[in-house]
Amino acid sequence: MLIEKIDHIGIAVESIENWLGFYRDVLGLQLSRSEEVKTQKVRVAFLKIGESQIELLEPTSEDSPISNFLKARGGGIHHIAIKVNDIKEALARFHEAGMRLIDNEPRIGSHNQLVAFVHPKASGGVLIELTQEPK
Ligand code: ZN
């Protein structure tokens, strides 16, 4: 398994529009894409920051996982995404090591990336998203 880089840092916000005022206009980061991920009930916006990105996540419904996070934590860093070259191999390795996974199988995330979440209990309290380019 090859870890390539931190792909992005996910930040939960009430409103992407409001926070573009900081991330795009004050920091000067370039908005690379935004889309709605219906399966996760979120709208996302990606801003390039060097080799990585910042992902702003806004809930599109009251029962979105991001709504729950905002209620419990009031926003902030939601997850760190690590880009790997083989997500299935990564999941198999974590499973073998007895680590708790949220997704046992990769699924399709935004931009057709393969993604899978590792439980925060496995990583010191940080939700980790594994991501891999579609082949
Ligand atoms: Zn993400």
Backbone and ligand atoms as CSV (ligand in chain L), in Angstrom:
chain,resi,resn,atom,element,x,y,z
A,1,MET,N,N,0.847,-1.200,0.000
A,1,MET,CA,C,0.000,0.000,0.000
A,1,MET,C,C,0.880,1.246,0.000
A,2,LEU,N,N,0.547,2.142,-0.874
A,2,LEU,CA,C,1.303,3.383,-0.955
A,2,LEU,C,C,0.402,4.552,-0.544
A,3,ILE,N,N,0.854,5.292,0.476
A,3,ILE,CA,C,0.152,6.521,0.873
A,3,ILE,C,C,0.731,7.643,0.025
A,4,GLU,N,N,-0.097,8.325,-0.701
A,4,GLU,CA,C,0.407,9.341,-1.622
A,4,GLU,C,C,0.511,10.730,-0.995
A,5,LYS,N,N,-0.537,11.125,-0.287
A,5,LYS,CA,C,-0.530,12.474,0.307
A,5,LYS,C,C,-1.795,12.678,1.110
A,6,ILE,N,N,-1.865,13.798,1.845
A,6,ILE,CA,C,-3.151,14.231,2.388
A,6,ILE,C,C,-3.919,14.811,1.207
A,7,ASP,N,N,-5.008,14.149,0.854
A,7,ASP,CA,C,-5.786,14.595,-0.306
A,7,ASP,C,C,-6.558,15.864,0.021
A,8,HIS,N,N,-7.251,15.817,1.164
A,8,HIS,CA,C,-7.979,17.016,1.583
A,8,HIS,C,C,-8.314,16.946,3.060
A,9,ILE,N,N,-8.671,18.095,3.599
A,9,ILE,CA,C,-9.165,18.191,4.964
A,9,ILE,C,C,-10.608,18.648,4.871
A,10,GLY,N,N,-11.510,17.855,5.462
A,10,GLY,CA,C,-12.944,18.163,5.399
A,10,GLY,C,C,-13.358,19.025,6.581
A,11,ILE,N,N,-14.024,20.125,6.287
A,11,ILE,CA,C,-14.462,21.063,7.322
A,11,ILE,C,C,-15.980,21.231,7.213
A,12,ALA,N,N,-16.676,20.969,8.332
A,12,ALA,CA,C,-18.141,21.076,8.348
A,12,ALA,C,C,-18.550,22.520,8.596
A,13,VAL,N,N,-19.430,23.025,7.747
A,13,VAL,CA,C,-19.928,24.404,7.886
A,13,VAL,C,C,-21.449,24.429,7.702
A,14,GLU,N,N,-22.067,25.456,8.270
A,14,GLU,CA,C,-23.522,25.634,8.086
A,14,GLU,C,C,-23.818,26.044,6.645
A,15,SER,N,N,-22.921,26.863,6.080
A,15,SER,CA,C,-23.168,27.423,4.753
A,15,SER,C,C,-21.857,27.607,3.999
A,16,ILE,N,N,-21.713,26.907,2.885
A,16,ILE,CA,C,-20.520,27.045,2.049
A,16,ILE,C,C,-20.403,28.488,1.566
A,17,GLU,N,N,-21.518,29.020,1.101
A,17,GLU,CA,C,-21.535,30.384,0.561
A,17,GLU,C,C,-20.908,31.371,1.550
A,18,ASN,N,N,-21.317,31.281,2.819
A,18,ASN,CA,C,-20.783,32.210,3.824
A,18,ASN,C,C,-19.282,32.040,4.004
A,19,TRP,N,N,-18.813,30.792,3.999
A,19,TRP,CA,C,-17.410,30.552,4.327
A,19,TRP,C,C,-16.469,30.703,3.137
A,20,LEU,N,N,-17.042,30.780,1.935
A,20,LEU,CA,C,-16.188,31.120,0.783
A,20,LEU,C,C,-15.623,32.522,0.968
A,21,GLY,N,N,-16.339,33.338,1.729
A,21,GLY,CA,C,-15.868,34.685,2.038
A,21,GLY,C,C,-14.508,34.658,2.714
A,22,PHE,N,N,-14.257,33.620,3.502
A,22,PHE,CA,C,-12.940,33.482,4.124
A,22,PHE,C,C,-11.983,32.667,3.253
A,23,TYR,N,N,-12.379,31.440,2.927
A,23,TYR,CA,C,-11.426,30.528,2.269
A,23,TYR,C,C,-11.041,30.975,0.855
A,24,ARG,N,N,-12.017,31.479,0.107
A,24,ARG,CA,C,-11.704,31.904,-1.252
A,24,ARG,C,C,-11.259,33.378,-1.278
A,25,ASP,N,N,-12.034,34.234,-0.621
A,25,ASP,CA,C,-11.809,35.666,-0.807
A,25,ASP,C,C,-10.690,36.208,0.086
A,26,VAL,N,N,-10.585,35.727,1.328
A,26,VAL,CA,C,-9.532,36.239,2.213
A,26,VAL,C,C,-8.246,35.430,2.039
A,27,LEU,N,N,-8.338,34.086,2.127
A,27,LEU,CA,C,-7.125,33.269,1.939
A,27,LEU,C,C,-6.673,33.261,0.484
A,28,GLY,N,N,-7.605,33.483,-0.419
A,28,GLY,CA,C,-7.249,33.523,-1.840
A,28,GLY,C,C,-7.123,32.146,-2.480
A,29,LEU,N,N,-7.758,31.128,-1.870
A,29,LEU,CA,C,-7.695,29.780,-2.448
A,29,LEU,C,C,-8.641,29.693,-3.646
A,30,GLN,N,N,-8.230,28.866,-4.608
A,30,GLN,CA,C,-9.018,28.730,-5.829
A,30,GLN,C,C,-10.072,27.633,-5.654
A,31,LEU,N,N,-11.328,27.990,-5.922
A,31,LEU,CA,C,-12.414,27.005,-5.863
A,31,LEU,C,C,-12.254,26.058,-7.044
A,32,SER,N,N,-12.014,24.753,-6.771
A,32,SER,CA,C,-11.777,23.859,-7.903
A,32,SER,C,C,-13.055,23.158,-8.359
A,33,ARG,N,N,-13.962,22.867,-7.440
A,33,ARG,CA,C,-15.231,22.268,-7.855
A,33,ARG,C,C,-16.208,22.272,-6.694
A,34,SER,N,N,-17.479,22.218,-7.013
A,34,SER,CA,C,-18.482,22.027,-5.971
A,34,SER,C,C,-19.586,21.161,-6.547
A,35,GLU,N,N,-20.193,20.361,-5.701
A,35,GLU,CA,C,-21.251,19.464,-6.151
A,35,GLU,C,C,-22.062,18.978,-4.962
A,36,GLU,N,N,-23.220,18.413,-5.278
A,36,GLU,CA,C,-24.025,17.818,-4.227
A,36,GLU,C,C,-23.774,16.313,-4.240
A,37,VAL,N,N,-23.527,15.744,-3.055
A,37,VAL,CA,C,-23.384,14.291,-2.944
A,37,VAL,C,C,-24.655,13.789,-2.272
A,38,LYS,N,N,-25.600,13.334,-3.109
A,38,LYS,CA,C,-26.949,12.998,-2.614
A,38,LYS,C,C,-26.908,11.881,-1.580
A,39,THR,N,N,-26.035,10.880,-1.809
A,39,THR,CA,C,-26.002,9.737,-0.889
A,39,THR,C,C,-25.579,10.158,0.520
A,40,GLN,N,N,-24.783,11.232,0.616
A,40,GLN,CA,C,-24.311,11.695,1.925
A,40,GLN,C,C,-25.106,12.892,2.445
A,41,LYS,N,N,-26.066,13.352,1.626
A,41,LYS,CA,C,-26.883,14.516,1.999
A,41,LYS,C,C,-26.028,15.732,2.342
A,42,VAL,N,N,-25.065,15.972,1.478
A,42,VAL,CA,C,-24.206,17.148,1.648
A,42,VAL,C,C,-23.952,17.831,0.310
A,43,ARG,N,N,-23.629,19.103,0.415
A,43,ARG,CA,C,-23.055,19.823,-0.705
A,43,ARG,C,C,-21.592,20.033,-0.327
A,44,VAL,N,N,-20.694,19.881,-1.302
A,44,VAL,CA,C,-19.266,20.037,-1.000
A,44,VAL,C,C,-18.644,21.047,-1.958
A,45,ALA,N,N,-17.632,21.733,-1.455
A,45,ALA,CA,C,-16.845,22.641,-2.296
A,45,ALA,C,C,-15.383,22.382,-1.986
A,46,PHE,N,N,-14.574,22.203,-3.037
A,46,PHE,CA,C,-13.145,21.938,-2.870
A,46,PHE,C,C,-12.334,23.163,-3.268
A,47,LEU,N,N,-11.389,23.524,-2.402
A,47,LEU,CA,C,-10.494,24.652,-2.689
A,47,LEU,C,C,-9.071,24.149,-2.655
A,48,LYS,N,N,-8.333,24.456,-3.693
A,48,LYS,CA,C,-6.944,23.987,-3.798
A,48,LYS,C,C,-6.046,24.711,-2.818
A,49,ILE,N,N,-5.229,23.934,-2.093
A,49,ILE,CA,C,-4.219,24.531,-1.221
A,49,ILE,C,C,-2.936,23.713,-1.435
A,50,GLY,N,N,-2.076,24.197,-2.320
A,50,GLY,CA,C,-0.890,23.446,-2.721
A,50,GLY,C,C,-1.282,22.123,-3.347
A,51,GLU,N,N,-0.667,21.034,-2.862
A,51,GLU,CA,C,-0.935,19.696,-3.407
A,51,GLU,C,C,-2.215,19.095,-2.836
A,52,SER,N,N,-2.787,19.753,-1.845
A,52,SER,CA,C,-3.971,19.229,-1.175
A,52,SER,C,C,-5.153,20.164,-1.400
A,53,GLN,N,N,-6.256,19.819,-0.750
A,53,GLN,CA,C,-7.439,20.664,-0.876
A,53,GLN,C,C,-8.129,20.785,0.471
A,54,ILE,N,N,-8.932,21.824,0.566
A,54,ILE,CA,C,-9.861,21.945,1.683
A,54,ILE,C,C,-11.239,21.635,1.123
A,55,GLU,N,N,-11.970,20.770,1.823
A,55,GLU,CA,C,-13.327,20.419,1.413
A,55,GLU,C,C,-14.300,21.023,2.415
A,56,LEU,N,N,-15.122,21.936,1.969
A,56,LEU,CA,C,-16.177,22.459,2.831
A,56,LEU,C,C,-17.408,21.578,2.645
A,57,LEU,N,N,-17.998,21.149,3.759
A,57,LEU,CA,C,-19.175,20.268,3.706
A,57,LEU,C,C,-20.362,20.966,4.359
A,58,GLU,N,N,-21.431,21.071,3.598
A,58,GLU,CA,C,-22.644,21.727,4.101
A,58,GLU,C,C,-23.796,20.723,4.015
A,59,PRO,N,N,-24.567,20.561,5.089
A,59,PRO,CA,C,-25.665,19.583,5.039
A,59,PRO,C,C,-26.785,20.055,4.105
A,60,THR,N,N,-27.429,19.120,3.422
A,60,THR,CA,C,-28.580,19.480,2.590
A,60,THR,C,C,-29.878,19.006,3.230
A,61,SER,N,N,-29.766,18.359,4.394
A,61,SER,CA,C,-30.984,17.913,5.062
A,61,SER,C,C,-30.707,17.780,6.564
A,62,GLU,N,N,-31.781,17.813,7.337
A,62,GLU,CA,C,-31.677,17.746,8.801
A,62,GLU,C,C,-31.042,16.436,9.272
A,63,ASP,N,N,-31.230,15.362,8.489
A,63,ASP,CA,C,-30.697,14.065,8.927
A,63,ASP,C,C,-29.371,13.722,8.230
A,64,SER,N,N,-28.722,14.748,7.682
A,64,SER,CA,C,-27.382,14.548,7.126
A,64,SER,C,C,-26.394,14.295,8.258
A,65,PRO,N,N,-25.396,13.429,8.032
A,65,PRO,CA,C,-24.366,13.234,9.066
A,65,PRO,C,C,-23.684,14.554,9.438
A,66,ILE,N,N,-23.619,15.474,8.495
A,66,ILE,CA,C,-22.986,16.766,8.782
A,66,ILE,C,C,-23.885,17.627,9.680
A,67,SER,N,N,-25.210,17.493,9.537
A,67,SER,CA,C,-26.119,18.191,10.464
A,67,SER,C,C,-25.858,17.738,11.889
A,68,ASN,N,N,-25.720,16.424,12.058
A,68,ASN,CA,C,-25.473,15.879,13.395
A,68,ASN,C,C,-24.142,16.387,13.949
A,69,PHE,N,N,-23.137,16.428,13.099
A,69,PHE,CA,C,-21.822,16.908,13.522
A,69,PHE,C,C,-21.899,18.379,13.947
A,70,LEU,N,N,-22.610,19.188,13.164
A,70,LEU,CA,C,-22.732,20.620,13.488
A,70,LEU,C,C,-23.465,20.800,14.818
A,71,LYS,N,N,-24.500,19.981,15.037
A,71,LYS,CA,C,-25.252,20.077,16.296
A,71,LYS,C,C,-24.365,19.705,17.477
A,72,ALA,N,N,-23.589,18.632,17.306
A,72,ALA,CA,C,-22.768,18.135,18.418
A,72,ALA,C,C,-21.512,18.980,18.640
A,73,ARG,N,N,-20.908,19.451,17.569
A,73,ARG,CA,C,-19.587,20.080,17.682
A,73,ARG,C,C,-19.536,21.524,17.226
A,74,GLY,N,N,-20.607,21.988,16.594
A,74,GLY,CA,C,-20.620,23.375,16.132
A,74,GLY,C,C,-19.686,23.665,14.965
A,75,GLY,N,N,-19.390,22.647,14.173
A,75,GLY,CA,C,-18.540,22.855,12.993
A,75,GLY,C,C,-17.075,22.600,13.296
A,76,GLY,N,N,-16.238,22.764,12.284
A,76,GLY,CA,C,-14.805,22.529,12.449
A,76,GLY,C,C,-14.334,21.352,11.624
A,77,ILE,N,N,-13.112,20.880,11.917
A,77,ILE,CA,C,-12.535,19.781,11.130
A,77,ILE,C,C,-13.352,18.511,11.322
A,78,HIS,N,N,-13.823,17.971,10.227
A,78,HIS,CA,C,-14.677,16.778,10.261
A,78,HIS,C,C,-13.894,15.515,9.942
A,79,HIS,N,N,-13.004,15.579,8.954
A,79,HIS,CA,C,-12.187,14.417,8.616
A,79,HIS,C,C,-10.925,14.835,7.866
A,80,ILE,N,N,-9.975,13.903,7.838
A,80,ILE,CA,C,-8.772,14.081,7.038
A,80,ILE,C,C,-8.780,12.967,6.001
A,81,ALA,N,N,-8.588,13.331,4.747
A,81,ALA,CA,C,-8.617,12.334,3.673
A,81,ALA,C,C,-7.197,12.038,3.204
A,82,ILE,N,N,-6.878,10.745,3.201
A,82,ILE,CA,C,-5.557,10.278,2.784
A,82,ILE,C,C,-5.699,9.553,1.464
A,83,LYS,N,N,-4.906,9.968,0.509
A,83,LYS,CA,C,-4.957,9.350,-0.813
A,83,LYS,C,C,-4.029,8.141,-0.846
A,84,VAL,N,N,-4.579,7.023,-1.243
A,84,VAL,CA,C,-3.781,5.795,-1.361
A,84,VAL,C,C,-3.858,5.293,-2.804
A,85,ASN,N,N,-2.926,4.419,-3.152
A,85,ASN,CA,C,-2.941,3.926,-4.535
A,85,ASN,C,C,-3.817,2.682,-4.696
A,86,ASP,N,N,-4.147,2.034,-3.557
A,86,ASP,CA,C,-4.989,0.830,-3.628
A,86,ASP,C,C,-5.859,0.768,-2.376
A,87,ILE,N,N,-7.082,1.260,-2.503
A,87,ILE,CA,C,-7.951,1.394,-1.334
A,87,ILE,C,C,-8.380,0.016,-0.793
A,88,LYS,N,N,-8.565,-0.959,-1.683
A,88,LYS,CA,C,-8.975,-2.298,-1.226
A,88,LYS,C,C,-7.873,-2.921,-0.377
A,89,GLU,N,N,-6.643,-2.753,-0.825
A,89,GLU,CA,C,-5.502,-3.277,-0.074
A,89,GLU,C,C,-5.391,-2.575,1.283
A,90,ALA,N,N,-5.621,-1.266,1.290
A,90,ALA,CA,C,-5.555,-0.500,2.540
A,90,ALA,C,C,-6.609,-1.012,3.522
A,91,LEU,N,N,-7.837,-1.220,3.036
A,91,LEU,CA,C,-8.916,-1.701,3.910
A,91,LEU,C,C,-8.600,-3.097,4.435
A,92,ALA,N,N,-8.049,-3.940,3.581
A,92,ALA,CA,C,-7.698,-5.307,4.004
A,92,ALA,C,C,-6.633,-5.252,5.095
A,93,ARG,N,N,-5.664,-4.372,4.928
A,93,ARG,CA,C,-4.589,-4.258,5.918
A,93,ARG,C,C,-5.138,-3.759,7.262
A,94,PHE,N,N,-6.003,-2.757,7.223
A,94,PHE,CA,C,-6.586,-2.229,8.462
A,94,PHE,C,C,-7.443,-3.287,9.132
A,95,HIS,N,N,-8.203,-4.011,8.324
A,95,HIS,CA,C,-9.064,-5.066,8.855
A,95,HIS,C,C,-8.221,-6.124,9.566
A,96,GLU,N,N,-7.126,-6.524,8.914
A,96,GLU,CA,C,-6.214,-7.516,9.490
A,96,GLU,C,C,-5.608,-7.033,10.806
A,97,ALA,N,N,-5.351,-5.730,10.879
A,97,ALA,CA,C,-4.755,-5.149,12.086
A,97,ALA,C,C,-5.800,-4.951,13.186
A,98,GLY,N,N,-7.048,-5.350,12.910
A,98,GLY,CA,C,-8.102,-5.265,13.917
A,98,GLY,C,C,-8.647,-3.862,14.100
A,99,MET,N,N,-8.405,-3.002,13.122
A,99,MET,CA,C,-8.896,-1.637,13.244
A,99,MET,C,C,-10.365,-1.550,12.855
A,100,ARG,N,N,-11.060,-0.651,13.555
A,100,ARG,CA,C,-12.486,-0.498,13.317
A,100,ARG,C,C,-12.719,0.346,12.064
A,101,LEU,N,N,-13.515,-0.177,11.156
A,101,LEU,CA,C,-13.811,0.516,9.901
A,101,LEU,C,C,-15.273,0.939,9.873
A,102,ILE,N,N,-15.562,2.025,9.201
A,102,ILE,CA,C,-16.952,2.404,8.964
A,102,ILE,C,C,-17.420,1.759,7.665
A,103,ASP,N,N,-16.555,1.760,6.660
A,103,ASP,CA,C,-16.866,1.105,5.381
A,103,ASP,C,C,-15.925,-0.072,5.177
A,104,ASN,N,N,-16.491,-1.256,5.042
A,104,ASN,CA,C,-15.654,-2.424,4.757
A,104,ASN,C,C,-15.288,-2.515,3.280
A,105,GLU,N,N,-16.112,-1.873,2.458
A,105,GLU,CA,C,-15.888,-1.863,1.012
A,105,GLU,C,C,-15.850,-0.410,0.552
A,106,PRO,N,N,-14.990,-0.095,-0.427
A,106,PRO,CA,C,-15.003,1.274,-0.951
A,106,PRO,C,C,-16.316,1.580,-1.662
A,107,ARG,N,N,-16.708,2.851,-1.613
A,107,ARG,CA,C,-17.876,3.272,-2.380
A,107,ARG,C,C,-17.511,4.499,-3.195
A,108,ILE,N,N,-18.448,4.922,-4.030
A,108,ILE,CA,C,-18.161,6.056,-4.916
A,108,ILE,C,C,-18.472,7.350,-4.175
A,109,GLY,N,N,-17.473,8.217,-4.058
A,109,GLY,CA,C,-17.667,9.509,-3.410
A,109,GLY,C,C,-17.763,10.614,-4.445
A,110,SER,N,N,-17.493,11.842,-4.017
A,110,SER,CA,C,-17.585,12.951,-4.954
A,110,SER,C,C,-16.496,12.795,-6.022
A,111,HIS,N,N,-16.780,13.301,-7.216
A,111,HIS,CA,C,-15.834,13.283,-8.319
A,111,HIS,C,C,-15.445,11.855,-8.714
A,112,ASN,N,N,-16.357,10.888,-8.450
A,112,ASN,CA,C,-16.130,9.470,-8.792
A,112,ASN,C,C,-14.903,8.853,-8.138
A,113,GLN,N,N,-14.430,9.460,-7.055
A,113,GLN,CA,C,-13.328,8.855,-6.303
A,113,GLN,C,C,-13.867,7.639,-5.551
A,114,LEU,N,N,-13.008,6.648,-5.349
A,114,LEU,CA,C,-13.354,5.559,-4.448
A,114,LEU,C,C,-13.015,6.028,-3.037
A,115,VAL,N,N,-13.945,5.874,-2.110
A,115,VAL,CA,C,-13.714,6.347,-0.743
A,115,VAL,C,C,-14.166,5.301,0.273
A,116,ALA,N,N,-13.560,5.350,1.456
A,116,ALA,CA,C,-13.983,4.509,2.580
A,116,ALA,C,C,-13.542,5.213,3.855
A,117,PHE,N,N,-14.389,5.138,4.880
A,117,PHE,CA,C,-14.065,5.807,6.139
A,117,PHE,C,C,-13.572,4.805,7.177
A,118,VAL,N,N,-12.569,5.248,7.929
A,118,VAL,CA,C,-12.012,4.470,9.038
A,118,VAL,C,C,-12.530,5.114,10.317
A,119,HIS,N,N,-12.965,4.298,11.267
A,119,HIS,CA,C,-13.566,4.831,12.494
A,119,HIS,C,C,-12.552,5.660,13.292
A,120,PRO,N,N,-12.995,6.785,13.885
A,120,PRO,CA,C,-12.075,7.619,14.677
A,120,PRO,C,C,-11.403,6.864,15.826
A,121,LYS,N,N,-12.048,5.810,16.328
A,121,LYS,CA,C,-11.463,5.015,17.411
A,121,LYS,C,C,-10.156,4.339,16.975
A,122,ALA,N,N,-10.004,4.155,15.659
A,122,ALA,CA,C,-8.813,3.474,15.147
A,122,ALA,C,C,-7.638,4.429,14.984
A,123,SER,N,N,-7.894,5.725,15.133
A,123,SER,CA,C,-6.855,6.683,14.719
A,123,SER,C,C,-6.723,7.871,15.667
A,124,GLY,N,N,-6.951,7.631,16.945
A,124,GLY,CA,C,-6.730,8.713,17.905
A,124,GLY,C,C,-7.790,9.799,17.876
A,125,GLY,N,N,-8.996,9.441,17.424
A,125,GLY,CA,C,-10.087,10.410,17.504
A,125,GLY,C,C,-10.298,11.234,16.243
A,126,VAL,N,N,-9.602,10.861,15.159
A,126,VAL,CA,C,-9.773,11.589,13.897
A,126,VAL,C,C,-10.469,10.684,12.887
A,127,LEU,N,N,-11.549,11.179,12.320
A,127,LEU,CA,C,-12.203,10.423,11.253
A,127,LEU,C,C,-11.311,10.496,10.019
A,128,ILE,N,N,-10.937,9.317,9.501
A,128,ILE,CA,C,-10.062,9.275,8.323
A,128,ILE,C,C,-10.828,8.742,7.131
A,129,GLU,N,N,-10.722,9.456,6.041
A,129,GLU,CA,C,-11.307,9.026,4.780
A,129,GLU,C,C,-10.154,8.552,3.892
A,130,LEU,N,N,-10.251,7.332,3.412
A,130,LEU,CA,C,-9.292,6.866,2.414
A,130,LEU,C,C,-9.871,7.196,1.043
A,131,THR,N,N,-9.024,7.615,0.154
A,131,THR,CA,C,-9.525,7.956,-1.175
A,131,THR,C,C,-8.549,7.455,-2.235
A,132,GLN,N,N,-9.110,7.051,-3.354
A,132,GLN,CA,C,-8.298,6.552,-4.467
A,132,GLN,C,C,-8.910,7.021,-5.774
A,133,GLU,N,N,-8.056,7.424,-6.704
A,133,GLU,CA,C,-8.519,7.797,-8.045
A,133,GLU,C,C,-9.196,6.604,-8.685
A,134,PRO,N,N,-10.294,6.834,-9.412
A,134,PRO,CA,C,-10.869,5.719,-10.151
A,134,PRO,C,C,-9.874,5.235,-11.198
A,135,LYS,N,N,-9.838,3.891,-11.422
A,135,LYS,CA,C,-8.832,3.366,-12.351
A,135,LYS,C,C,-9.369,3.302,-13.772
L,1,ZN,ZN,ZN,-13.788,14.237,2.200
